[in-house]
Amino acid sequence: MKAVIYCRVSTEKETQETSISRQEEELLVAAKTWGMEVDAVVCDRSSGYDLDRPGILTLLEKIKSNSIDAVLIQDETRLGRGNAKIALLHTLYKEGVKLFNLSHNGELQLSETDSMVLNIVSMVEEYQRKLHNIKIKRGMRKAIERGYRPEKNLKKRGNIEGRERKEVPLEEIIRLRDNGLTFNEIAATMRGFGYDISKATVHRRYIEYSAKNENISKRADDL
């Protein structure tokens, strides 16, 4: 099992250096006892209520890129406090990473309150995802009802489903807008067909198109 050791103290005072060194030493011993391969030791000197910590950001990057299985901490307060702790616990568990700590001499045992809060957060996130998918389907359905035909309009552009494609189909944005769809519905529709596009991008491209056409019209009038 590949692991990252995470140590934290709340200030940069010299008196805290002993604490952070002790955390590292004890966790290195624990990793050996638990039969874990230590990929890295990451340390922070900042408040546990703060999410903007260099060490935490490095830790999350390593989890994404180095296939980390576990994070070792002295106790759960080292990871964070308050809402920051809950957010980090949720993020780590979503990545399938296990938390081991010295306080429990093994895998972290959550309190009943923390478990309840994490369950609520997961449920809210799941319903947000469902709502997002419903909005995409609604946008796609409205677009098709108003004449949008993806099998015709997206052909000869690589993967018909549109996955892994980054270009923005301006002509389709214009047509869907002319058919009465909102910018949000257009963005949802395009995402449903595989285009990585936001409402803001749709709005910006349409405004650019409108401004360009307006300038062309003015030049024609001047002539």
Salt bridges, closest charged atoms under 4 A:
GLU17 OE2 - ARG45 NE 2.86
GLU76 OE2 - LYS85 NZ 2.69
GLU95 OE2 - LYS64 NZ 2.77
ASP114 OD2 - LYS85 NZ 2.85
GLU125 OE1 - HIS90 NE2 3.25
GLU125 OE2 - LYS94 NZ 3.19
GLU126 OE1 - ARG129 NH2 2.33
GLU161 OE1 - ARG163 NH1 1.66
GLU167 OE2 - ARG165 NE 3.39
GLU171 OE2 - ARG157 NH2 2.40
GLU172 OE1 - ARG175 NH2 3.36
GLU185 OE2 - ARG138 NH1 2.86
GLU185 OE2 - LYS142 NZ 2.96
ASP196 OD2 - LYS166 NZ 3.07
GLU214 OE2 - LYS218 NZ 3.64
